[in-house]
Amino acid sequence: MSTLVSQSSLKPFSKASSGEDTNAIMGLYQYRGDLTTTPCYTCVSKIPEMIDKLCGKAVDAWIQLSSCYLRYEIVGFKQVPATEFLYRVCGSSQASEAELESRRDAAFNTAENGVKSGGGGNLFYTGQYVSFYVLGQCEGDLGTSDCGDCGKSAFEAAKEDCGDSVSGQVYLHQCYISYSYYFDEAHVAEYGYRIEQNRY
């Protein structure tokens, strides 16, 4: 983990391994594609202590924070596809506006294309469509096509599982998405400013 923490001050995604044969462990970290290396290091450096407290001596672990995540597993441990569902959170508030579904679908389609063609090759997208804010990211070494498939699966899961919820987060094995919907333009303008100020 020390290797991963040190690498986090240099680049947005990195893998490292330790040990040999059946004792080999592979780990990786990734941070949000719109962050610089300074908040990345701050975020990643918190995780090893959290793993010790929350996971103990588990042979695999995954800690996801709002700005970064780190995971590790034994090499050769059960392999799962990029689209393997991990968990989701749907907001408790719901909206019944007639245009909600069409706006959501348009926002998701824009984000789905944006994630796999993310600037700088970081497979990341964040943006606004009308009153929807959407964020998505694929794991750093995932191919463009696989990233597209993963993002599509995540957005489809959000539609199916979260329905009319005004916010949601869906985490798959190698990608995740989140979205929030706001009801009026004043709130949109206000929130847009806040996320720029507080996103770290």
N, C-alpha and C positions, 0 to 999 in steps of 0.2 A: 504493500500500500504506500510505502514511503516513495517508491518510484513514481507511482501515479500522482501523488500529491505534488511532487517536485515538477513533473511534466505539466501540471495544470497551470503553471505560471507562464507556459510557453505556447501552448496550443489548445484548441477547443475540444479535442478528442484524442484519446490515447489508450493503447492496450499495453499490458505488461504480464509476464508470467514468471513463476518461481517454482523451483523443485524439478524433479524428474519422474518420468514414468507415471505410476498410479498416484504419486504424491504431488504431481504438478498442479498448480493453481493458476488460472487465468483471471485477470481482472481488467476492468476498463472504467473510464469515466467519460462524461460528456457534459458540456454546459450549453446554455441557450445560445443560439446563433447570433443574437443581437447584443451579446455582452462582450466586454473586453477581458483580457487575461487577469486583470487585478481582481475584480469581483469573482471571477472563476476560481482563482486560487483560494480566496477567502471562503467560498462555498465548499469546494472539494476538501479543503483541509479540516473542515468540521466533521466529515463523515466517518473516518476511522474510529474516533472515540464513540460516535453514535452506534456503530456496528458492535463495538465491544460491549456497550451497555444493553443494546436491544437484541442482539443476535448471539452473543456469547461465542461458542466454538462451532457454530453451524458451518456445514461444509459448503454452503452457498448462501449468499445474502445480496440484498438489493435495497439501497436507501435512495429515495428520490426526494429532493427538495425543490423549491419553486424555481431555482436557477440552475440546478445541476443534479446529476445522479452518479452513483458509483455502484458497481456490482462486481461480484467475483464468484467463481465456481471451480470445482475440480475439473481439470481437462478430461474430456471424454464423458463427463456427466450427461445425463439424459438430454439429448438435443431436441429443441423445439423449433417450429417454424417462426419466422419473423412476425407472423400475424397471430400467434398464440395470445389469447386473451388473458390479461393479468387482473385488472380490476377497473372499475369505473365509479365515478361520483356524479350524481345528477342533482342539480340545485332543487331545493324544496319549493321555490316560487315557480309558478307557471303562468303563461300568457295565452290568451285565447283570441288574439288579434287575427283577423282574416288573412293578413299577408305574412304572418309569422313563418309559416311553413315554406312558402316560396322564397322568402328572404333568407331563411336558414339554408335551404338547399343551394341557393346561388352563392352564399358565402362559403359553404363547404366545398362547392365545386371549384371556386377560385382558390381556396386554400389548398385543396388537394393537388392542383396543378402547380401552385407556388412552392409547396414543400419539396417536390421531387426536382424542381428546377431552381432551388434556392441559390441566391447569390453567393459567390465564393465557394461553391461546392459543398456548403455546410448542411444541405438538405433541411433547411429551416425556413419557416414562413410565419410572419405575423402581419395582420392587416385588418382593415375595417371594410365591411360592406353594409351600407346604410347604417343600421343600428347594431350590427353584429361585429364583435371583435373576435377574431379567430387566431389561434396559434397552433402550429404543428411542427414536429421535428422527427426525423428518422435518425437511427444510430449512424455514426460517422462513416463506417465502412460498408454500409448497405448500398447496393447498386441502385441506379436511378429507377429501373423497372421494378425492382423489389420494393423500393421505397414507395413508389406509386401504388403498388398493391397493398402495402401495409397501411398507408394513409387512407386509401379507399375503404379498407376494412374497418378502420377506426371511426371514420365518419359515418359509415353505415351502422355501426354499433351505437353511436351517439343518437342517431335518428330513431333506431328501434328501441333502445333502452331508456333514453331520456325524454323522448316525445316532445311535449310542449314545455319542458323545463327551460327557464331562461338562461341557464348556465349548465355546463357539464365538462367533465374530464374523462377521457378514455385512454387507458394505458395497455398497449400490446407489447410483445416481447422486444420488438426493435423499433417502435415508434410510439408517439403519444400525441394527443390533440386536446385542446381546451377551447371553450367558447363562452361568450357572455353576450346577452342581449339587453339593450337599454331602450326605454320606452319613449323618450323625448329627446329632441336635439340638444336642449340645454344640458341634459344629463350626459349625452354623448360627448359634448365638448368638454365638460367638466372632468369626466372620467378619463378621456383621452389624455388630458394634461396630467392627471394624477398618475397614470401608469408610466408616463415618461419620467416622472419625478421619483417614483417609488419602486421601479421594477427590479432593483437589485436587492 
